Amino acid sequence: MGGTSQDSDLREAVHEVFAIGRELGVTFFIECAFPCNPELKKPIGIRETNWRIIDKNLYDSCLDPNTDSYFPRPSMLPF
């Protein structure tokens, strides 16, 4: 997964969630999890979210073998 696609694909959705929160008078905290890439000088996550850098092996283990989609496997989560 490229560093820029995780940024741009969901930015609008993050803005919508925060707009809904303002309308409802609640605060949402959104995390952006992505694998550590040693080639990047500075990790890049989705702006206005809390960034959680995860191990690339964990990230890759979430790949659904039937699609190109990632999904969290609860047994693999570090928390």
MOPAC internal coordinates of N, CA, C and O (Angstrom, degrees):
PM7 1SCF
backbone

  N    0.0000 0     0.00 0     0.00 0    0    0    0
  C    1.4433 1     0.00 0     0.00 0    1    0    0
  C    1.5158 1   108.64 1     0.00 0    2    1    0
  O    1.2310 1   119.58 1   -48.78 1    3    2    1
  N    1.3006 1   118.42 1   131.22 1    3    2    1
  C    1.4505 1   122.03 1  -178.60 1    5    3    2
  C    1.5150 1   112.02 1   -76.90 1    6    5    3
  O    1.2310 1   120.75 1   -25.64 1    7    6    5
  N    1.3130 1   116.18 1   154.36 1    7    6    5
  C    1.4544 1   121.61 1  -177.92 1    9    7    6
  C    1.5138 1   113.25 1   -64.56 1   10    9    7
  O    1.2310 1   119.79 1   149.75 1   11   10    9
  N    1.3120 1   118.00 1   -30.25 1   11   10    9
  C    1.4565 1   118.77 1  -175.61 1   13   11   10
  C    1.5186 1   112.85 1   -86.62 1   14   13   11
  O    1.2310 1   119.35 1   153.61 1   15   14   13
  N    1.3268 1   118.85 1   -26.39 1   15   14   13
  C    1.4655 1   118.45 1  -176.32 1   17   15   14
  C    1.5245 1   110.77 1   -68.34 1   18   17   15
  O    1.2310 1   119.78 1   143.12 1   19   18   17
  N    1.3335 1   118.03 1   -36.88 1   19   18   17
  C    1.4595 1   119.34 1   179.55 1   21   19   18
  C    1.5196 1   110.29 1   -64.96 1   22   21   19
  O    1.2310 1   120.70 1   154.85 1   23   22   21
  N    1.3186 1   116.27 1   -25.15 1   23   22   21
  C    1.4527 1   120.90 1  -179.97 1   25   23   22
  C    1.5167 1   111.76 1   -76.10 1   26   25   23
  O    1.2310 1   120.74 1   126.67 1   27   26   25
  N    1.3145 1   116.19 1   -53.33 1   27   26   25
  C    1.4576 1   120.12 1  -169.74 1   29   27   26
  C    1.5208 1   114.05 1   -82.38 1   30   29   27
  O    1.2310 1   119.45 1   149.33 1   31   30   29
  N    1.3255 1   118.66 1   -30.67 1   31   30   29
  C    1.4602 1   120.80 1  -175.09 1   33   31   30
  C    1.5238 1   113.35 1   -63.34 1   34   33   31
  O    1.2310 1   120.35 1   144.67 1   35   34   33
  N    1.3116 1   116.94 1   -35.33 1   35   34   33
  C    1.4676 1   119.61 1  -172.77 1   37   35   34
  C    1.5278 1   113.88 1  -113.19 1   38   37   35
  O    1.2310 1   119.76 1  -178.59 1   39   38   37
  N    1.3045 1   118.07 1     1.41 1   39   38   37
  C    1.4665 1   120.46 1  -177.43 1   41   39   38
  C    1.5284 1   111.78 1   -57.45 1   42   41   39
  O    1.2310 1   120.51 1   136.58 1   43   42   41
  N    1.3284 1   116.64 1   -43.42 1   43   42   41
  C    1.4690 1   119.90 1  -179.29 1   45   43   42
  C    1.5364 1   110.83 1   -64.45 1   46   45   43
  O    1.2310 1   120.26 1   140.80 1   47   46   45
  N    1.3251 1   117.10 1   -39.20 1   47   46   45
  C    1.4665 1   120.58 1   178.79 1   49   47   46
  C    1.5266 1   110.85 1   -64.05 1   50   49   47
  O    1.2310 1   120.28 1   140.06 1   51   50   49
  N    1.3263 1   117.07 1   -39.94 1   51   50   49
  C    1.4688 1   120.81 1   177.68 1   53   51   50
  C    1.5222 1   109.96 1   -61.55 1   54   53   51
  O    1.2310 1   120.33 1   136.07 1   55   54   53
  N    1.3164 1   116.97 1   -43.93 1   55   54   53
  C    1.4679 1   120.45 1   178.74 1   57   55   54
  C    1.5302 1   111.03 1   -62.02 1   58   57   55
  O    1.2310 1   120.32 1   140.84 1   59   58   57
  N    1.3283 1   116.99 1   -39.16 1   59   58   57
  C    1.4707 1   120.73 1   178.56 1   61   59   58
  C    1.5316 1   111.26 1   -64.24 1   62   61   59
  O    1.2310 1   120.35 1   137.18 1   63   62   61
  N    1.3228 1   116.93 1   -42.82 1   63   62   61
  C    1.4640 1   120.40 1   179.39 1   65   63   62
  C    1.5219 1   109.94 1   -61.12 1   66   65   63
  O    1.2310 1   120.12 1   135.12 1   67   66   65
  N    1.3323 1   117.38 1   -44.88 1   67   66   65
  C    1.4634 1   119.97 1   179.29 1   69   67   66
  C    1.5297 1   111.56 1   -65.61 1   70   69   67
  O    1.2310 1   119.95 1   144.22 1   71   70   69
  N    1.3330 1   117.69 1   -35.78 1   71   70   69
  C    1.4716 1   120.97 1   177.54 1   73   71   70
  C    1.5300 1   110.26 1   -64.90 1   74   73   71
  O    1.2310 1   120.33 1   137.91 1   75   74   73
  N    1.3201 1   116.97 1   -42.09 1   75   74   73
  C    1.4696 1   120.91 1   177.16 1   77   75   74
  C    1.5220 1   109.84 1   -62.44 1   78   77   75
  O    1.2310 1   120.69 1   138.52 1   79   78   77
  N    1.3277 1   116.28 1   -41.48 1   79   78   77
  C    1.4603 1   120.42 1   178.01 1   81   79   78
  C    1.5161 1   112.06 1   -59.87 1   82   81   79
  O    1.2310 1   120.35 1   137.17 1   83   82   81
  N    1.3273 1   116.94 1   -42.83 1   83   82   81
  C    1.4754 1   120.06 1   177.72 1   85   83   82
  C    1.5253 1   110.76 1   -61.96 1   86   85   83
  O    1.2310 1   120.18 1   137.77 1   87   86   85
  N    1.3301 1   117.27 1   -42.23 1   87   86   85
  C    1.4677 1   120.76 1   179.25 1   89   87   86
  C    1.5271 1   111.64 1   -63.25 1   90   89   87
  O    1.2310 1   120.70 1   142.27 1   91   90   89
  N    1.3379 1   116.26 1   -37.73 1   91   90   89
  C    1.4605 1   120.76 1  -177.80 1   93   91   90
  C    1.5203 1   113.27 1   -87.37 1   94   93   91
  O    1.2310 1   120.56 1   169.71 1   95   94   93
  N    1.3229 1   116.54 1   -10.29 1   95   94   93
  C    1.4542 1   120.40 1  -177.97 1   97   95   94
  C    1.5256 1   112.90 1    74.16 1   98   97   95
  O    1.2310 1   120.26 1  -149.63 1   99   98   97
  N    1.3195 1   117.11 1    30.37 1   99   98   97
  C    1.4661 1   121.62 1   178.80 1  101   99   98
  C    1.5315 1   108.94 1  -124.24 1  102  101   99
  O    1.2310 1   121.35 1   -19.70 1  103  102  101
  N    1.3177 1   115.02 1   160.30 1  103  102  101
  C    1.4587 1   120.81 1   178.53 1  105  103  102
  C    1.5160 1   109.26 1  -110.64 1  106  105  103
  O    1.2310 1   120.76 1   -49.94 1  107  106  105
  N    1.3064 1   116.15 1   130.06 1  107  106  105
  C    1.4541 1   121.91 1   175.54 1  109  107  106
  C    1.5255 1   108.60 1  -106.50 1  110  109  107
  O    1.2310 1   121.20 1   -35.99 1  111  110  109
  N    1.3195 1   115.30 1   144.01 1  111  110  109
  C    1.4568 1   121.87 1   172.70 1  113  111  110
  C    1.5248 1   106.66 1  -116.43 1  114  113  111
  O    1.2310 1   120.53 1   -57.37 1  115  114  113
  N    1.3137 1   116.59 1   122.63 1  115  114  113
  C    1.4568 1   121.68 1  -177.10 1  117  115  114
  C    1.5204 1   108.36 1  -115.57 1  118  117  115
  O    1.2310 1   120.89 1   -47.44 1  119  118  117
  N    1.3224 1   115.90 1   132.56 1  119  118  117
  C    1.4544 1   120.44 1   177.50 1  121  119  118
  C    1.5189 1   110.20 1  -105.76 1  122  121  119
  O    1.2310 1   121.66 1   -34.45 1  123  122  121
  N    1.3027 1   114.44 1   145.55 1  123  122  121
  C    1.4608 1   122.66 1   175.77 1  125  123  122
  C    1.5222 1   106.75 1  -117.75 1  126  125  123
  O    1.2310 1   120.39 1   -72.19 1  127  126  125
  N    1.3202 1   116.87 1   107.81 1  127  126  125
  C    1.4663 1   121.38 1   179.71 1  129  127  126
  C    1.5126 1   109.38 1   -98.34 1  130  129  127
  O    1.2310 1   120.85 1   -46.42 1  131  130  129
  N    1.3134 1   115.98 1   133.58 1  131  130  129
  C    1.4604 1   120.58 1   179.02 1  133  131  130
  C    1.5149 1   109.27 1  -152.99 1  134  133  131
  O    1.2310 1   120.47 1   -24.93 1  135  134  133
  N    1.3465 1   116.71 1   155.07 1  135  134  133
  C    1.4660 1   119.41 1  -177.87 1  137  135  134
  C    1.5192 1   111.55 1   -73.54 1  138  137  135
  O    1.2310 1   121.15 1   -31.70 1  139  138  137
  N    1.3129 1   115.40 1   148.30 1  139  138  137
  C    1.4528 1   121.81 1   175.23 1  141  139  138
  C    1.5213 1   108.45 1   -68.28 1  142  141  139
  O    1.2310 1   120.50 1   -48.74 1  143  142  141
  N    1.3049 1   116.64 1   131.26 1  143  142  141
  C    1.4604 1   121.66 1   178.26 1  145  143  142
  C    1.5293 1   107.23 1  -120.00 1  146  145  143
  O    1.2310 1   119.76 1   -73.99 1  147  146  145
  N    1.3464 1   118.07 1   106.01 1  147  146  145
  C    1.4615 1   120.08 1  -177.17 1  149  147  146
  C    1.5298 1   114.00 1   -62.45 1  150  149  147
  O    1.2310 1   120.15 1   163.85 1  151  150  149
  N    1.3269 1   117.32 1   -16.15 1  151  150  149
  C    1.4669 1   120.32 1   179.54 1  153  151  150
  C    1.5262 1   112.03 1   -75.79 1  154  153  151
  O    1.2310 1   120.22 1   158.74 1  155  154  153
  N    1.3387 1   117.19 1   -21.26 1  155  154  153
  C    1.4612 1   120.47 1   179.34 1  157  155  154
  C    1.5214 1   109.76 1   -85.65 1  158  157  155
  O    1.2310 1   120.62 1   -45.54 1  159  158  157
  N    1.3252 1   116.41 1   134.46 1  159  158  157
  C    1.4603 1   120.22 1   176.99 1  161  159  158
  C    1.5265 1   110.47 1   -69.72 1  162  161  159
  O    1.2310 1   120.82 1   143.62 1  163  162  161
  N    1.3139 1   116.03 1   -36.38 1  163  162  161
  C    1.4633 1   121.52 1  -178.35 1  165  163  162
  C    1.5249 1   107.45 1  -136.95 1  166  165  163
  O    1.2310 1   119.68 1   -55.10 1  167  166  165
  N    1.3435 1   118.21 1   124.90 1  167  166  165
  C    1.4672 1   119.00 1   178.94 1  169  167  166
  C    1.5274 1   111.38 1   -63.43 1  170  169  167
  O    1.2310 1   121.50 1   -33.77 1  171  170  169
  N    1.3206 1   114.74 1   146.23 1  171  170  169
  C    1.4650 1   120.47 1  -177.90 1  173  171  170
  C    1.5239 1   108.95 1  -123.48 1  174  173  171
  O    1.2310 1   120.54 1   -61.36 1  175  174  173
  N    1.3158 1   116.57 1   118.64 1  175  174  173
  C    1.4533 1   122.22 1   174.77 1  177  175  174
  C    1.5190 1   109.39 1  -115.23 1  178  177  175
  O    1.2310 1   120.66 1     7.05 1  179  178  177
  N    1.3053 1   116.34 1  -172.95 1  179  178  177
  C    1.4652 1   120.74 1   178.83 1  181  179  178
  C    1.5222 1   108.27 1   -73.25 1  182  181  179
  O    1.2310 1   120.35 1   -52.80 1  183  182  181
  N    1.2985 1   116.94 1   127.20 1  183  182  181
  C    1.4662 1   121.30 1   179.57 1  185  183  182
  C    1.5207 1   110.65 1   -57.29 1  186  185  183
  O    1.2310 1   121.32 1   -32.61 1  187  186  185
  N    1.3194 1   115.07 1   147.39 1  187  186  185
  C    1.4671 1   123.93 1   177.98 1  189  187  186
  C    1.5294 1   113.28 1    71.08 1  190  189  187
  O    1.2310 1   120.15 1  -165.64 1  191  190  189
  N    1.3376 1   117.32 1    14.36 1  191  190  189
  C    1.4624 1   121.00 1   175.33 1  193  191  190
  C    1.5220 1   108.50 1  -119.36 1  194  193  191
  O    1.2310 1   120.98 1   -15.30 1  195  194  193
  N    1.3307 1   115.73 1   164.70 1  195  194  193
  C    1.4571 1   121.03 1   173.36 1  197  195  194
  C    1.5113 1   107.38 1   -84.89 1  198  197  195
  O    1.2310 1   120.31 1   -54.19 1  199  198  197
  N    1.3176 1   117.02 1   125.81 1  199  198  197
  C    1.4545 1   120.93 1  -176.00 1  201  199  198
  C    1.5132 1   111.08 1   -89.15 1  202  201  199
  O    1.2310 1   120.29 1   -47.44 1  203  202  201
  N    1.3126 1   117.06 1   132.56 1  203  202  201
  C    1.4687 1   123.02 1   176.67 1  205  203  202
  C    1.5267 1   106.90 1  -124.74 1  206  205  203
  O    1.2310 1   121.59 1   -71.94 1  207  206  205
  N    1.3203 1   114.56 1   108.06 1  207  206  205
  C    1.4580 1   119.69 1   178.64 1  209  207  206
  C    1.5245 1   107.51 1   -84.89 1  210  209  207
  O    1.2310 1   120.99 1   -52.71 1  211  210  209
  N    1.3217 1   115.70 1   127.29 1  211  210  209
  C    1.4637 1   120.71 1  -178.60 1  213  211  210
  C    1.5236 1   109.66 1  -118.11 1  214  213  211
  O    1.2310 1   120.88 1   -16.68 1  215  214  213
  N    1.3032 1   115.92 1   163.32 1  215  214  213
  C    1.4514 1   122.88 1   177.86 1  217  215  214
  C    1.5290 1   109.57 1   -66.11 1  218  217  215
  O    1.2310 1   120.47 1   -42.15 1  219  218  217
  N    1.3337 1   116.71 1   137.85 1  219  218  217
  C    1.4703 1   120.24 1  -178.46 1  221  219  218
  C    1.5237 1   111.66 1   -61.41 1  222  221  219
  O    1.2310 1   119.68 1   146.41 1  223  222  221
  N    1.3232 1   118.22 1   -33.59 1  223  222  221
  C    1.4658 1   120.32 1   177.91 1  225  223  222
  C    1.5277 1   111.01 1   -62.82 1  226  225  223
  O    1.2310 1   120.11 1   138.75 1  227  226  225
  N    1.3330 1   117.40 1   -41.25 1  227  226  225
  C    1.4662 1   120.66 1   176.61 1  229  227  226
  C    1.5256 1   109.91 1   -63.77 1  230  229  227
  O    1.2310 1   120.95 1   134.20 1  231  230  229
  N    1.3177 1   115.79 1   -45.80 1  231  230  229
  C    1.4684 1   120.74 1   179.46 1  233  231  230
  C    1.5355 1   110.56 1   -57.84 1  234  233  231
  O    1.2310 1   120.81 1   131.26 1  235  234  233
  N    1.3367 1   116.05 1   -48.74 1  235  234  233
  C    1.4654 1   120.38 1  -178.68 1  237  235  234
  C    1.5303 1   112.25 1   -66.67 1  238  237  235
  O    1.2310 1   120.00 1   150.81 1  239  238  237
  N    1.3323 1   117.60 1   -29.19 1  239  238  237
  C    1.4658 1   120.11 1  -179.45 1  241  239  238
  C    1.5284 1   111.74 1   -69.68 1  242  241  239
  O    1.2310 1   120.46 1   166.38 1  243  242  241
  N    1.3156 1   116.72 1   -13.62 1  243  242  241
  C    1.4687 1   120.70 1  -179.86 1  245  243  242
  C    1.5258 1   112.68 1   -89.49 1  246  245  243
  O    1.2310 1   120.10 1  -177.31 1  247  246  245
  N    1.3224 1   117.41 1     2.69 1  247  246  245
  C    1.4615 1   120.38 1   179.10 1  249  247  246
  C    1.5211 1   109.81 1   -72.06 1  250  249  247
  O    1.2310 1   120.90 1   -54.04 1  251  250  249
  N    1.3136 1   115.89 1   125.96 1  251  250  249
  C    1.4606 1   121.54 1   175.84 1  253  251  250
  C    1.5265 1   107.36 1   -75.53 1  254  253  251
  O    1.2310 1   119.49 1   -60.08 1  255  254  253
  N    1.3343 1   118.57 1   119.92 1  255  254  253
  C    1.4719 1   120.11 1  -177.33 1  257  255  254
  C    1.5255 1   113.63 1   -64.11 1  258  257  255
  O    1.2310 1   119.97 1   164.14 1  259  258  257
  N    1.3289 1   117.66 1   -15.86 1  259  258  257
  C    1.4645 1   120.94 1  -178.86 1  261  259  258
  C    1.5233 1   113.30 1   -91.53 1  262  261  259
  O    1.2310 1   120.18 1   168.94 1  263  262  261
  N    1.3293 1   117.25 1   -11.06 1  263  262  261
  C    1.4725 1   121.30 1  -179.40 1  265  263  262
  C    1.5203 1   108.82 1  -144.95 1  266  265  263
  O    1.2310 1   121.00 1     2.90 1  267  266  265
  N    1.3147 1   115.68 1  -177.10 1  267  266  265
  C    1.4638 1   120.77 1   173.89 1  269  267  266
  C    1.5232 1   110.56 1   -94.72 1  270  269  267
  O    1.2310 1   120.11 1  -166.69 1  271  270  269
  N    1.3271 1   117.40 1    13.31 1  271  270  269
  C    1.4626 1   121.42 1  -175.42 1  273  271  270
  C    1.5184 1   111.94 1   -89.71 1  274  273  271
  O    1.2310 1   121.67 1   -29.15 1  275  274  273
  N    1.3038 1   114.40 1   150.85 1  275  274  273
  C    1.4579 1   121.49 1   173.68 1  277  275  274
  C    1.5172 1   108.33 1  -104.77 1  278  277  275
  O    1.2310 1   120.75 1   -33.31 1  279  278  277
  N    1.3109 1   116.17 1   146.69 1  279  278  277
  C    1.4562 1   120.75 1   176.24 1  281  279  278
  C    1.5260 1   107.43 1  -148.19 1  282  281  279
  O    1.2310 1   119.08 1   -32.56 1  283  282  281
  N    1.3227 1   119.35 1   147.44 1  283  282  281
  C    1.4677 1   119.78 1   179.93 1  285  283  282
  C    1.5165 1   111.13 1   -77.60 1  286  285  283
  O    1.2310 1   121.01 1   -48.93 1  287  286  285
  N    1.2948 1   115.67 1   131.07 1  287  286  285
  C    1.4549 1   121.05 1   171.85 1  289  287  286
  C    1.5151 1   106.44 1   -96.92 1  290  289  287
  O    1.2310 1   119.17 1   -65.74 1  291  290  289
  N    1.3337 1   119.19 1   114.26 1  291  290  289
  C    1.4719 1   120.99 1  -174.42 1  293  291  290
  C    1.5174 1   113.86 1   -52.28 1  294  293  291
  O    1.2310 1   119.14 1   145.41 1  295  294  293
  N    1.3180 1   119.24 1   -34.59 1  295  294  293
  C    1.4591 1   120.80 1  -179.10 1  297  295  294
  C    1.5280 1   111.87 1   -68.99 1  298  297  295
  O    1.2310 1   120.00 1   163.63 1  299  298  297
  N    1.3199 1   117.61 1   -16.37 1  299  298  297
  C    1.4582 1   120.82 1  -177.40 1  301  299  298
  C    1.5250 1   112.96 1   -98.36 1  302  301  299
  O    1.2310 1   119.88 1   169.89 1  303  302  301
  N    1.3231 1   117.83 1   -10.11 1  303  302  301
  C    1.4523 1   120.25 1  -176.61 1  305  303  302
  C    1.5293 1   110.58 1   -72.62 1  306  305  303
  O    1.2310 1   120.09 1   -38.55 1  307  306  305
  N    1.3377 1   117.43 1   141.45 1  307  306  305
  C    1.4520 1   120.87 1  -176.01 1  309  307  306
  C    1.5252 1   114.26 1   -78.95 1  310  309  307
  O    1.2310 1   119.16 1  -177.21 1  311  310  309
  N    1.3138 1   119.21 1     2.79 1  311  310  309
  C    1.4721 1   120.40 1  -178.15 1  313  311  310
  C    1.4902 1   110.84 1  -130.50 1  314  313  311
  O    1.2310 1   120.10 1   180.00 1  315  314  313

